[in-house]
Amino acid sequence: MAFPKSTLKLVTAGFLAAGALFAAASANAGTSWSVGINVPGVVVTEPAPVYYEPAPVYSRPAPTYYQPAPVYSAPAPVYYESGPSWEERRAQRWEERREWRRRQWEREQHRRYYEDRY
């Protein structure tokens, strides 16, 4: 099959134009272009978002508090020393009274002796 020269020139010119366009697009980093046909149902969307896992967080565990066990103890026994009996107390008071009367008598005798002399 033989192509006419004008068609061959036209195809060659188209390839050169497309090559120049692709070369210019790759030279400009960060730019993009697209050729689309406005047909219903064609949707061009952004790429899915990239998920970055958060950095690990290290922390001390919460302090644990323990309540001490209750301590039960019986009170210490109390010992009372028995005091003197009623009869012993009565005898002691009787002796104290006798001693007091004896001293009174001695004072009286002393007073009488010295009053009579002076």
C-alpha positions in Angstrom: 0.0 0.0 0.0 1.5 3.3 -1.0 0.9 6.6 0.9 0.9 9.9 -0.9 3.8 12.1 0.0 1.6 14.8 1.5 0.0 12.3 3.9 3.4 11.0 4.9 4.6 14.5 5.6 1.5 15.3 7.6 2.0 12.2 9.8 5.7 12.9 10.2 4.9 16.5 11.2 2.3 15.2 13.8 4.9 12.8 15.3 7.4 15.6 15.6 4.9 17.9 17.2 3.8 15.2 19.7 7.5 14.4 20.5 8.2 18.1 21.1 5.1 18.3 23.3 6.1 15.3 25.4 9.7 16.5 25.7 8.5 19.9 26.9 6.2 18.3 29.4 8.9 16.0 30.9 11.3 19.0 31.2 8.8 20.9 33.4 8.8 18.9 36.6 5.7 19.2 38.7 3.3 20.1 35.9 0.8 17.8 34.3 -1.5 18.0 31.4 -4.1 15.7 30.0 -6.2 15.4 26.9 -9.7 14.4 27.5 -12.9 14.1 25.7 -15.9 15.7 27.4 -18.0 12.7 27.7 -20.4 12.1 30.6 -19.2 9.5 33.0 -15.5 10.3 32.8 -14.2 11.4 36.2 -10.7 12.5 37.0 -9.9 12.4 40.7 -7.0 13.1 42.9 -5.0 10.2 44.1 -5.9 8.6 47.4 -4.4 10.3 50.4 -1.2 8.8 51.8 -1.5 7.5 55.4 1.4 8.1 57.7 1.5 6.1 60.9 1.9 8.3 63.9 5.2 8.1 65.8 5.1 5.7 68.8 4.4 7.3 72.2 6.2 5.8 75.2 5.0 6.7 78.7 5.3 5.3 82.2 2.4 3.2 83.4 0.2 4.7 86.1 1.5 4.1 89.6 -0.3 1.3 91.5 -1.3 2.0 95.1 -1.9 -0.8 97.6 -3.8 -0.3 100.8 -2.0 -2.0 103.7 -3.8 -4.9 105.3 -5.6 -4.0 108.5 -3.8 -5.0 111.7 -5.8 -6.3 114.6 -4.3 -6.6 118.0 -5.8 -7.3 121.4 -5.3 -4.7 124.0 -2.6 -5.4 126.6 -3.9 -7.0 129.8 -4.2 -4.6 132.7 -3.2 -5.8 136.2 -4.3 -4.0 139.3 -2.4 -4.4 142.5 -4.7 -4.9 145.3 -4.6 -2.2 147.9 -5.0 -2.5 151.6 -8.2 -4.0 152.9 -10.8 -2.1 154.8 -9.4 -3.3 158.1 -5.9 -2.4 157.2 -7.0 1.2 156.3 -8.9 1.5 159.5 -5.9 0.4 161.5 -3.7 2.8 159.7 -6.0 5.7 160.3 -6.2 4.7 164.0 -2.4 4.8 164.2 -2.3 8.2 162.5 -4.8 9.6 165.0 -2.8 8.2 167.9 0.4 9.8 166.6 -1.4 13.1 166.1 -2.8 13.0 169.7 0.7 12.1 171.1 2.2 15.1 169.3 -0.6 17.4 170.6 0.0 16.2 174.1 3.8 16.8 173.8 3.1 20.3 172.5 0.8 21.0 175.4 3.3 19.7 177.9 6.0 21.7 176.3 3.9 24.9 176.5 2.9 24.3 180.1 6.5 23.6 181.1 7.9 26.8 179.6 4.9 29.0 180.6 5.4 28.1 184.2 9.1 28.8 184.1 8.9 32.3 182.6 
